[in-house]
Every structure is written in structure tokens, then in C-alpha cells.
Amino acid sequence: MPVLEGHAVVPHVHRLRTWLSTTSGCGLLRDAVIGRVVHLRVAMRQMNGLEQQYLLLIQYM
């Protein structure tokens, strides 16, 4: 089962933030995209946490 790693997304998020912040007139677009990225990163962390709990559960069975 593949593990989603938030760290792999970070460089792309940084580039996207930089591009959106330098683009004039895109404040609302930037805020919307960054908000979605934050939600994605939170969801990925939660999935990683659930996988770790599952692996611990299997280990003790």
C-alpha cells in the first residue's frame, strides 16, 4: 500500500505560492489555492496517522 508523504508536496507548494504571490491581481485565487493545499496536507497527515495506527494494531495481533 503506497504511503502519501506530505514532504514530497512541499517544494511544489512553495513554488506555487511564490508564483501566485508574484502574479498581480490574483489575491483571491492565491488564497483559494493555498487553502486547498493546506486541506490536502492535513488530509495526507491524517491518512499517514491512520496507516501508522493500522500497522501498530497488526503488530500486536
C-alpha positions in Angstrom: 0.0 0.0 0.0 1.6 3.3 -1.0 2.2 5.9 1.7 1.4 9.5 0.8 4.2 11.7 2.1 3.5 15.4 2.7 7.2 16.2 2.4 7.1 15.3 -1.3 4.4 18.0 -1.9 6.2 20.8 0.0 8.6 22.0 -2.8 5.7 22.2 -5.3 3.6 24.1 -2.8 6.4 26.6 -2.2 6.8 27.1 -6.0 3.1 27.6 -6.4 2.9 30.1 -3.5 5.8 32.0 -5.0 4.2 32.1 -8.4 0.8 33.1 -7.1 2.2 35.8 -4.8 4.2 37.4 -7.7 1.2 37.3 -10.1 -0.6 40.6 -9.8 -4.4 40.7 -9.3 -4.6 37.0 -8.2 -5.0 37.5 -4.4 -8.3 35.7 -4.2 -7.1 32.9 -6.5 -3.9 32.6 -4.4 -5.9 32.4 -1.1 -8.2 29.8 -2.6 -5.4 27.6 -3.9 -3.3 27.9 -0.7 -6.5 27.0 1.3 -7.0 23.9 -0.8 -3.3 22.9 -0.4 -3.5 23.2 3.3 -6.6 21.0 3.4 -4.8 18.5 1.2 -1.7 18.4 3.5 -3.9 18.0 6.6 -5.7 15.1 4.9 -2.4 13.5 3.9 -1.1 13.7 7.5 -4.3 12.1 8.8 -4.0 9.3 6.3 -0.4 8.7 7.4 -1.5 8.7 11.0 -4.3 6.1 10.3 -1.8 3.9 8.5 0.6 4.0 11.4 -2.2 3.1 13.8 -3.2 0.2 11.5 0.3 -1.1 11.4 0.6 -0.9 15.1 -2.7 -2.8 15.5 -1.5 -5.6 13.2 1.8 -5.8 15.0 0.1 -6.5 18.3 -2.4 -9.0 16.9 
